[in-house]
Amino acid sequence: MNAMTADAADVRTQPAARAEPFFSVRDIHSYYGESYIVQGVSFEILEGEIVALLGRNGAGKTSTLRTIARTEVPELKRGEIWLAGNPLHSMKSHEAACSGVQLVPEDRRIISGLTVEENLILSQVAEPRGWELERIYEHFPRLAERRKQEAVTMSGGEQQMLAVARALARDLKLLLLDEPYEGLAPVIVQEIERIVAGVKELGITTIIVEQNAVAALKLADKAIILDMGQVVFDGTAREVLDNEELRHEYLAI
């Protein structure tokens, strides 16, 4: 074997370079007062992936999401959170938002007394900005139709659209969706699924916390299952869909 052939063989036998995670949490521990909720959670996400963060009620899903968003509660006492090289663990919630973390909470936080458009404009008061209004209306024609309507008078599904649109109106690197299908009729859930699928096509990294685990798994690339504040599964969404025993043990489905 000549030197060139040997070199080529060496290259073929070397393992492929591991992609650097776009987002990672490393051994995070969070508390509500004295209550120890998030107990050493660690995982990584590649850019553009959708992750379903699953588990039974009380498993620590929303607490993990809120810790990532750097809300005041729960309090992060130990561990690291990194997004695109930025240390979120050392930031307050408004600093994390400016770094590209946008949380869409379960209650959506639509501002009463303001129209759809005023809610969107208000989300862009602070820099950095994301999508312009016309781009938002292009992707959310229902919101364009209701741009002058008081936002809280819309249906639950339309308010969920607005909550996602407000996140896109900011500089968005990581979208956190907490129970996006909660309380919505099946036909509206399908519409929200299409919106999340559209977000995926845009290459936006997303974490979904959702009790409707099957719906979330069908959209997700990756699944992380929590139990008692700890990671008990970290793998592909397909593995969970194909593993009835795992679903029954940790998701009751």
Secondary structure, 3 states (H helix, E strand, C coil): CCHHHHHHHHHHHCCCCCCCCCEEEEEEEEEECCEEEEEEEEEEECCCCEEEEECCCCCCHHHHHHHHHCCCCCEEEEEEEEECCEEHHHCCHHHHHHCCEEEECCCCCCCCCCEHHHHHHHHCCCCCECCCHHHHHHHCHHHHHCCCCEHHHCCHHHHHHHHHHHHHCECCCEEEEECCCCCCCHHHHHHHHHHHHHHHHCCCEEEEECCCHHHHHHHCCEEEEEECCEEEEEEEHHHHHHCHHHHHHHHCC
